[in-house]
Amino acid sequence: MFYVKETIGDTTEINIEINDENVFCRCPVCGREVLVDLEEVLGDGKGDLFGTSVMCEDCSRKVMELKHGKPEA
């Protein structure tokens, strides 16, 4: 699930223009907040806002290492 985040004090109703600096999701592995560029993630037309998640860099790296083996140092 993606959400838009802006600090607005105690206001209860907001309208926020979505841009590449205010869209976030939670990493499905560790729960860390991840800044999301929707064009980068959904621009190919193969994903959707409800069925797509974005992993944080650390979890993505771990998954790639498990899949392809650790890179040589």
C-alpha positions as CSV (number, residue, x, y, z in Angstrom):
1,M,0.0,0.0,0.0
2,F,1.4,3.4,-0.9
3,Y,0.6,6.6,1.0
4,V,1.3,10.3,0.7
5,K,2.9,12.0,3.6
6,E,3.0,15.8,4.4
7,T,3.4,17.5,7.8
8,I,0.4,19.8,8.2
9,G,0.0,20.2,11.9
10,D,-3.5,19.5,13.3
11,T,-5.5,19.8,10.0
12,T,-7.7,16.8,9.5
13,E,-8.4,17.1,5.7
14,I,-5.7,17.5,3.1
15,N,-5.2,17.6,-0.6
16,I,-1.7,16.8,-1.7
17,E,-0.2,16.8,-5.2
18,I,1.6,13.5,-5.6
19,N,5.2,14.0,-6.7
20,D,8.6,12.1,-6.6
21,E,9.3,13.5,-3.1
22,N,6.2,12.6,-1.1
23,V,5.2,9.0,-2.0
24,F,6.2,6.3,0.5
25,C,5.5,2.7,1.3
26,R,6.7,0.2,3.8
27,C,9.2,-2.4,3.0
28,P,7.3,-5.7,2.9
29,V,10.3,-7.5,4.6
30,C,11.4,-5.2,7.4
31,G,8.8,-2.5,7.6
32,R,11.2,0.4,7.0
33,E,9.7,3.5,5.3
34,V,10.8,3.7,1.6
35,L,10.6,6.8,-0.6
36,V,9.0,5.7,-3.9
37,D,9.3,7.2,-7.4
38,L,6.0,6.0,-8.9
39,E,7.2,6.6,-12.5
40,E,10.2,4.4,-11.9
41,V,8.2,1.6,-10.2
42,L,5.0,1.7,-12.3
43,G,6.1,3.4,-15.5
44,D,6.2,0.2,-17.5
45,G,2.5,-0.4,-17.0
46,K,3.1,-3.9,-15.4
47,G,2.2,-2.9,-11.8
48,D,-0.5,-1.3,-9.8
49,L,-0.8,0.7,-6.6
50,F,-2.5,-2.2,-4.7
51,G,-0.4,-5.1,-5.8
52,T,3.0,-3.5,-5.9
53,S,5.5,-3.1,-3.0
54,V,9.0,-1.7,-2.8
55,M,11.7,-3.2,-0.7
56,C,14.3,-1.0,1.1
57,E,17.8,-1.1,-0.3
58,D,19.1,-3.4,2.5
59,C,16.4,-6.0,2.0
60,S,16.8,-5.8,-1.8
61,R,20.5,-6.3,-1.5
62,K,20.0,-9.4,0.8
63,V,17.4,-10.9,-1.7
64,M,19.8,-10.4,-4.6
65,E,22.7,-12.0,-2.7
66,L,20.5,-15.0,-1.9
67,K,19.4,-15.3,-5.5
68,H,22.8,-14.7,-7.2
69,G,25.3,-15.4,-4.4
70,K,27.4,-12.8,-2.6
71,P,29.4,-10.5,-4.7
72,E,33.2,-11.0,-4.5
73,A,35.0,-8.3,-2.3
